């Protein structure tokens, strides 16, 4: 991909409704940050140094984006839930937020309350309804592409490019809310359907 942030899942598909894994999301954020190489002693027993996400996890740990899932593990293949994904993005952005939670199912004292409030108030994330965020629901690949698109708008990056989604055999599986974001991500090389 031109920007190399995310690719497809193979066979001309992007897998829009498949859950994003923790490794994928951290890698998307690492690549968006310019793929920095950091000198940081990573002690995650389930992250091989040569894994495609190895350097991304090292970076995320060094930046405080994640601390892992406990017991020296990162759980790279575990599906990432919506709460985790917003927390990762919030920390990667070095943002801050306060105030009331944006959704009724986000407790004020939840670890993800500030990240979700920041993302919602800045138009980066939508709930699954007007009052519900569904923090424990897996985040799908098309949801994450949409969030990255909205984040790019928030950062005032150029989001005017559009790609041809008809080249993907799964286009009919994409939800209408995600089509513009997926088209932008395809045009910029953010998403490949190989």
C-alpha positions as CSV (number, residue, x, y, z in Angstrom):
1,X,0.0,0.0,0.0
2,X,1.1,3.5,-0.7
3,X,0.9,4.4,3.0
4,X,1.3,0.8,4.1
5,X,-1.0,1.1,7.1
6,X,-3.3,-1.8,6.4
7,X,-3.8,-4.5,3.8
8,X,-6.4,-7.0,2.9
9,X,-6.8,-10.5,4.0
10,X,-6.2,-12.2,0.7
11,X,-8.1,-13.3,-2.4
12,X,-9.3,-9.8,-3.3
13,X,-11.0,-9.3,0.1
14,X,-10.6,-6.8,2.9
15,X,-12.8,-8.7,5.3
16,X,-14.9,-5.7,6.4
17,X,-16.9,-7.5,9.0
18,X,-14.1,-9.5,10.5
19,X,-12.8,-8.4,13.9
20,X,-9.5,-6.5,14.0
21,X,-6.9,-8.1,16.2
22,X,-4.9,-6.3,18.8
23,X,-1.8,-6.8,16.6
24,X,-3.6,-5.3,13.6
25,X,-4.7,-2.2,15.4
26,X,-1.4,-1.5,17.0
27,X,0.3,-2.1,13.6
28,X,-2.1,0.4,11.9
29,X,-1.3,3.0,14.5
30,X,2.4,2.3,14.3
31,X,2.4,2.7,10.5
32,X,0.3,5.9,10.8
33,X,3.0,7.2,13.1
34,X,5.7,6.6,10.4
35,X,6.8,3.1,11.5
36,X,9.3,4.4,14.1
37,X,12.0,2.0,15.3
38,X,12.5,2.3,19.0
39,X,15.1,1.0,21.4
40,X,12.9,-0.6,24.1
41,X,13.2,-3.9,25.9
42,X,10.1,-5.7,25.0
43,X,9.3,-8.6,27.3
44,X,6.1,-10.0,25.8
45,X,6.3,-13.8,25.7
46,X,3.8,-14.1,22.9
47,X,5.3,-11.5,20.5
48,X,8.1,-12.9,18.3
49,X,10.8,-10.4,17.3
50,X,10.2,-11.2,13.7
51,X,6.4,-11.1,13.7
52,X,5.0,-8.5,11.3
53,X,3.6,-6.7,14.4
54,X,6.8,-7.1,16.6
55,X,8.2,-3.6,16.1
56,X,4.7,-2.1,16.3
57,X,4.2,-3.7,19.7
58,X,7.6,-2.6,20.9
59,X,6.7,1.0,19.8
60,X,3.2,0.8,21.5
61,X,4.8,-0.4,24.7
62,X,7.4,2.3,24.7
63,X,4.8,5.0,24.0
64,X,2.5,3.8,26.8
65,X,-0.2,2.9,24.2
66,X,-0.6,-0.5,25.7
67,X,0.9,-2.5,28.6
68,X,-0.3,-5.9,27.3
69,X,-3.0,-8.1,28.7
70,X,-1.1,-9.4,31.8
71,X,1.4,-12.1,32.7
72,X,3.9,-10.8,30.2
73,X,1.5,-11.3,27.2
74,X,0.2,-8.9,24.5
75,X,-2.4,-11.4,23.1
76,X,-1.7,-10.3,19.5
77,X,-4.4,-12.5,17.9
78,X,-7.1,-11.7,20.3
79,X,-9.9,-9.6,18.7
80,X,-9.7,-6.0,19.8
81,X,-12.8,-4.6,21.5
82,X,-14.2,-1.1,20.8
83,X,-13.0,0.1,24.2
84,X,-9.4,-1.0,23.6
85,X,-9.3,0.4,20.1
86,X,-10.4,3.9,21.2
87,X,-7.9,3.7,24.1
88,X,-5.1,2.8,21.8
89,X,-5.9,5.6,19.4
90,X,-6.4,8.1,22.3
91,X,-3.0,7.2,23.8
92,X,-1.3,7.2,20.4
93,X,-2.7,10.7,19.7
94,X,-1.5,11.9,23.1
95,X,-4.9,13.5,23.5
96,X,-6.7,14.5,26.7
97,X,-10.3,14.6,27.6
98,X,-12.6,15.1,30.5
99,X,-16.3,15.6,31.1
100,X,-19.3,13.3,31.0
101,X,-19.2,10.0,29.1
102,X,-20.6,10.3,25.6
103,X,-22.7,7.2,25.8
104,X,-25.0,5.6,28.4
105,X,-23.1,2.3,28.4
106,X,-19.7,4.0,29.2
107,X,-19.2,4.3,33.0
108,X,-17.5,7.5,34.1
109,X,-14.8,5.6,35.9
110,X,-14.1,3.1,33.0
111,X,-10.5,3.0,31.7
112,X,-11.9,3.9,28.3
113,X,-14.3,6.7,29.4
114,X,-12.0,9.6,28.4
115,X,-10.8,8.0,25.1
116,X,-14.4,7.3,24.0
117,X,-15.5,10.8,25.1
118,X,-12.6,12.4,23.2
119,X,-13.3,10.3,20.0
120,X,-17.0,11.0,20.1
121,X,-16.8,14.7,20.8
122,X,-14.3,15.1,18.0
123,X,-16.4,13.1,15.5
124,X,-13.9,10.2,15.3
125,X,-16.2,7.5,16.5
126,X,-19.9,6.8,16.5
127,X,-21.8,4.6,18.8
128,X,-23.8,1.6,17.7
129,X,-26.8,3.8,18.4
130,X,-27.3,7.3,19.6
131,X,-26.9,6.2,23.3
132,X,-24.9,3.1,23.1
133,X,-21.2,2.6,22.4
134,X,-20.9,-1.2,22.9
135,X,-17.4,-1.0,24.5
136,X,-17.0,-4.8,24.8
137,X,-18.1,-5.5,21.2
138,X,-15.3,-6.5,18.8
139,X,-14.3,-3.7,16.4
140,X,-14.5,-4.7,12.8
141,X,-12.1,-3.9,10.1
142,X,-14.5,-1.6,8.3
143,X,-15.3,0.2,11.6
144,X,-11.5,0.7,12.2
145,X,-11.1,2.0,8.6
146,X,-13.9,4.5,9.3
147,X,-12.4,5.6,12.5
148,X,-9.0,6.1,10.8
149,X,-10.7,8.1,8.1
150,X,-12.5,10.3,10.7
151,X,-9.2,10.6,12.6
152,X,-7.5,11.8,9.4
153,X,-10.2,14.5,9.0
154,X,-9.8,15.5,12.7
155,X,-6.0,15.9,12.0
156,X,-6.9,17.9,8.9
157,X,-5.1,15.5,6.6
158,X,-6.2,15.4,2.9
159,X,-9.2,12.9,2.7
160,X,-10.4,14.0,-0.8
161,X,-9.1,11.0,-2.7
162,X,-11.5,8.2,-3.7
163,X,-10.8,4.7,-5.0
164,X,-12.8,2.1,-6.9
165,X,-14.3,-0.3,-4.5
166,X,-15.9,-2.3,-7.3
167,X,-12.5,-4.1,-7.7
168,X,-13.3,-5.9,-4.4
169,X,-15.5,-8.9,-4.7
170,X,-16.9,-8.3,-1.2
171,X,-18.1,-4.7,-1.8
172,X,-21.7,-5.8,-1.1
173,X,-20.6,-6.9,2.4
174,X,-19.6,-3.4,3.3
175,X,-22.0,-1.2,5.2
176,X,-23.0,2.0,3.6
177,X,-21.6,4.2,6.4
178,X,-18.1,2.8,5.7
179,X,-18.1,3.1,1.9
180,X,-16.6,6.7,1.8
181,X,-13.9,5.8,4.3
182,X,-13.1,2.5,2.5
183,X,-12.9,4.4,-0.8
184,X,-10.6,7.0,0.7
185,X,-8.5,4.3,2.4
186,X,-8.2,2.4,-0.9
187,X,-7.3,5.4,-2.9
188,X,-4.5,6.4,-0.5
189,X,-3.2,2.9,-0.3
190,X,-4.3,2.5,3.2
191,X,-6.3,-0.6,2.3
192,X,-5.4,-3.2,-0.2
193,X,-7.7,-6.1,-1.1
194,X,-5.0,-8.6,-2.0
